[in-house]
Every structure is written in structure tokens, then in C-alpha cells.
Amino acid sequence: MRGFLGVDVGSVSTNLVVIDEYGSVISLIYRRTQGQPISAVQQGLKELQKDLTPDIKIAGVGTTGSARYLSGVIVGADIVKNEITAHAIAASHVAPQVRTVLEIGGQDSKIILLRDGIVVDFAMNTVCAAGTGSFLDHQAARLGIPIEEFGSYALNATVPCQIAGRCSVFAESDMIHKQQMGYRMEDIIYGLCQALVRNYLNNLAKGKDLSSPIVFQGGVAANAGMKRAFEEALQMEIVIPEHYHVMGAIGAALLAKGTVRNGETRFKGFSVSSIDYRTRSFHCKGCENNCEIVKIQVDGKTLACWGGRCGKWEVQNPEEADLLVQASTTSSVM
Amino acid sequence: MRATFPHMGKLDMVMSDLFDRTGIGYIVPPRTTTKTLQLGVRYAPEFACLPLKVTIGNFIEALEAGADTLLMAGGVGPCRFGYYAQIQECVIKEAGYDFDMIILEPPGAGYRLFINTLKKLAPGKSILEIWQIIKIGFGKARVLDELEKYALKYRAYEVKRGDTTKAYKRALEIMRPAITADEIAQAREEAFLVLEAVEKDMQRPCLKMGIIGEFYVLLEPFVNFDIEEYLGNMGVSLERSVYLTDWIGPSKENPIMGISDKEVAQAAKPYLNHFVGGEGLPSVGHTVIYAKEGFDGVLHLFPFTCMPDIIAKSILPQISRDFDLPTLSLVIDEQTGKAGVITRLEAFIDLLANKRKQKEFGKSPVLVG
């Protein structure tokens, strides 16, 4: 049977999903990136290989997330796609009528508006990351509550506290203040959810027409308090898809399925999980900009580079990249 | 006198040309780099907009290279740009540099002041001579803009990536030595031949995008991450709301590079019916015009804390709904990362491409990247 692999490497989690020909999830892996995208992908692939039955053959691969180019080189992606498009495609796959997608991940949040199955508008947080998964993680740890239980605490609130939500640092001081005043933990936690929803709607949804059906996805959708706060703020029902936490990877897998069709996949196989990839960075001396260029190498051979302003390092295939790096080394401009 | 000026796109070429004509000594500041930006960020107030930071960096680097007179444009609008020259003078003097500052206020700030400043910049020249220099220099600058406009529109269609950029650079070099009106006309023809010789595939289904927003961020490729070249390479044909000569040559009635101020104000009227400083009104007007001309989308760029374009940003969603025209606003400052900009642009291009496909093939949802 043919399966399509989607890989979403984000700031906090690395997700791998295999879907079948109909777009149903066969297997999924959700793990922490921990600042090491390459080994996260490799470990993820190992786990995935154990989980899959031998009759499934990977017929296409898509990568997305902030490390989409890096992971694309490692697994051999047929398509590399930004996370906004990937999330939109996954949402309209599970809920074909969807008109609004709320997505909150580890360090970014987005809103995507769709009409008749296509994206018509989107926004992604720019100047502020208050209200994203990292912050909730941090607060849960500070309060000594497992992040998984954060939501159920919020649902037990009776009189939610008003928490300052414009800035996460001030939100934290406000929470500490409320704790020291003696407010109930449940009320503080739900107050925080409300503050984060206000922040999200002010930052991303200003001037946009949020209409139902609304799908809420991304890691933060696990928090039932956030769902309730969104429903109260918008006065609309919110749907959380079954695989809300790996929607980016599902989108990437769907894109791979659409790209490859009957052609050959560039997937390098599960064996890449044991290859020793090394990344090195150096300053390009091509001009005064001194751009920091990253190269990915295996056995001293360069597979890809990126990071410059001018785009000269971002070449299409590994052979070119290797020649480029060799040329700059031999002429000792590195 | 060794005059200098800030960088802004092709401004260095235009200014060098003018100084050569008036016979003043000048220094072109070193190319804008991350070092320039760091210098500017160190000395400029934190909440000033990016143009002030980068231009302070340009001035300091030019002073280090031996310049002694800074030339900066003034302004009278509600936009803070109007007093940036005075701030630059304070900030750079406080940083320990010694120099003269010449502020070229627009004629609107007083005609006599304008004439006197011009006389300082062209010592020993009569008003008539100065007028002729401006006229011919401006005419040449306009040709440079025409070449740029051509490159923006056709880069998306080039068969071999990078050819248009190379041809455009060569075209500018052809223009550089032209002095007399005849030479300019002849160089213009040659320069266009070079651009037109780039092999193009006009059957390619390219998207058509308008770029609007604050002039400095639009005109200076260093601060906008060479966004136009990036979009061209992604197969997007571009039209821009402001070119250098639109900005240098104040003209209410006559179109300079395309659309006149009057026409823009007229188009903006249902949404915004008065000047709000900077490019607030033009940003709104151009969006409406591009919508009516059937563009696929509009990209809006402005520096962080830019008041006039914040006004435009809050109006764009309404125009977007009325005309079913997708718009994307990006705020740029020294904290902006290129990766974030690219992610949003990729998604915006997907959006526009899918929308066009839907228009062409009817209402069935399409799963394409």
C-alpha cells in the first residue's frame, strides 16, 4: 500500500505523519525538537519505521515548518511548503466547509480564512509571541502543573481573574500578583486563557471576518481552557480536529500526495536516520554584508547551503552546492 | 566641500549625476550593509522608524570616509520624516562628528528657502542654469525609473533566472555616462535594447502584484530584503506605487511614472478623503486602482511605527472585501527576520495562485501548492 509522509519541524515540536491514499492518518509521531531539528527528524523516522507495517511503501514526502528546507534536504522532500499553506490544506481536508482556522503553535500563531476551500486571507504574529505554546509551557512549569492538566484546571474556574495579556512578561507578573493576593489557581489559569485569546484576536484578527465553521488546531488546541475562551469571545462553536497537534504534517503529506501522483519520489528512505549529518556555518566574504551561511554536510560533501541575503548560496541541487563551497574554499575567501 | 547623501535605491546614481553637473565635490557613502544598520541603531532613538536608523548609518560611514557636508531632504507633512534632517544633525554631532548640514526643504516650505539652498549646492550658477541642470538631471533619473519599471514587470517572465537583473545592471551602466539630452536619449535606446533582449516566455502564467507602502522601504532593497527580486524569481510580475522620480519631483497634476497624485486621491476618496502624511493616502489610492485594474494581489510594506501607513493598513481590509483583492501588510524594522518575511510571501503567493486557478476552473476546491 502507498503511504505519504509529512514532516513538520517547528520551534517546539517535530511531527511526522503517514497518510494513506485517501488522506487518513496511518501513523503519527509527535516529539520535541529540543533545538536539534536534524536528530529530531532522524529519531522521528526511526520511531515511524517501527510503527509502520512492512507493506506500506512511502510514495511521496512533504516538509513544512520553520525547518522545512533543512528537513527537506535530509529526508529528500518532493515538496517543501510554508506552514500557512500546509495548515490550511489540512484543515480543509478534515473539514471541507471550514471558513476560519485558528492555529497556535510553539512560538507562532496564525489565522487563516478560507472560502470554498481556498485561502483568501491570513495573518501570522509578527512583533509578539505572547499566548503561544512556549509561554503556556513556561507558566505550567512555574505553577507546578503538568501542561496536559492546564486545560482542566481552566475549566474548573468559577470567577475568572482579569490578567494583563498584551505582553507575556507582564502577564506573568500579573499572575504572580494575583496568586499573592490569594485568588484560586483555577480562576487565574482561566483568566490567563482569556487574556491570551484577547491578545490573539487583537493581534491577528483585527478587521477580519471570522465566520463559522471555525477549526482550532496546533499544540495549544489541547488546552480546553483556550477552546472555551475562544468560544466565549467569538460566541461561536469551535471544532478541534482529531489530530489537531500534527495538522501541519498532515498538510505536508497531502501536498506530497498531490505533487507526486504517479511519479517517482525523492524520498531517501528510512536509512537516513543513521547518516551523520553535520551543519557548519561560516561568513561569506563575497561582499560587506558578511552573511552567515550554513552548510549541511555528509562525509565532507556539501548537500545544501543557505542564509545569505543575495541568494547565491541557495542552489537547486547538492552537486552545485558542493561546487560552490569548494570554490569558495580553494580561493580562500572563506 | 565634500558633500554626501543617504542611500535609497538608485538615489546615489542620480545625486552623483547632479553633483557632477554642478561641480561640487562629493562622496558616495559605502554600500548599505548590516554594519550600516548597526551604526544607525546604536545612535538613533529606539522608536524612530527604520529610514532614520539606516540613513544615520550611511552618514556616519560617509563622514568616516571623508565627507564634510551632509545633504538631506526635509519635509512639511505630519510624517516624522520632515524633521529627520534636524535629528540627524543633533544625533551625529553628539556622536562626535563635525560637519555642515544642508537641508533641502520642499518648495512648499518657502520658495526663497528652496532657492537659497539650491544656490548653496550649485555655487556660482544662475537660477536659469540651476533650473536647466535640474531639468536634465531629472529627465535622466526618469529614464532610470523607466528601466526599473520594465525590470519589475518582466523579471517574472525571464527564461533564465537572473538574466533580467544582469541586464538591468548593464542598462544602468549604459545610462551612467550620458550627459547631454542627446546622449541621454541615445543611451536610453541602447539600455532598453539590452533589457528587451532578455529571453522571455510570455505564455508563462505569472501573477500580477502591486507593491505599495512607505517610499523608503519600497525603494531601498537592503531594508526590504530585495523583495522585488525575490518575487520576480517566484514568478510574480510587479508594479510599484512609487519610483524615485515620483518622490523627488513633486507634481500634483502630471503623472510621473504612471498615476498622478490627483488620480490616486480620487481613487482613495470613498475610503480616505484627506492627506494623512507620508504615503498613507497614496497607499489607499493605489490599492483601489490596482484592484480595478484586475491585479491578483497587493503587498503593503512599511517600517515599524510608521503612522501614515498604519492608517492605510487599517483601511486595506475594507478595500480587500469590496474588490475581492487579497492584500498582505508586512512591517519591517531592524528586528525583522528574512525567514519570517519569506514564509509569509510564500503563503501569499500560494493564496494568489490558488485564487486565480479557482477563477479559471470554476468553484471546485483545488489542492495545490
Interface residues (C-beta under 8 A of the other chain):
Chain A: S66 I79 K81 N82 E83 I84 T85 I89 S92 P96 D116 G117 I118 V119 V120 D121 F122 M124 T126 V127 K206 G207 K208 D209 L254 L255 G258 T259 C287 E288 N289 N290 R309 C310 G311
Chain B: P30 R31 T33 T34 K35 F225 D226 E229 Y230 N233 F304 S314 P317 Q318 S320 R321 P326 L330 V331 Q335 T336 K338 A339 G340 T343 R344 E346 A347 F348 D350 L351 N354 K355 Q358 K363 S364 P365 V366 L367 V368 G369
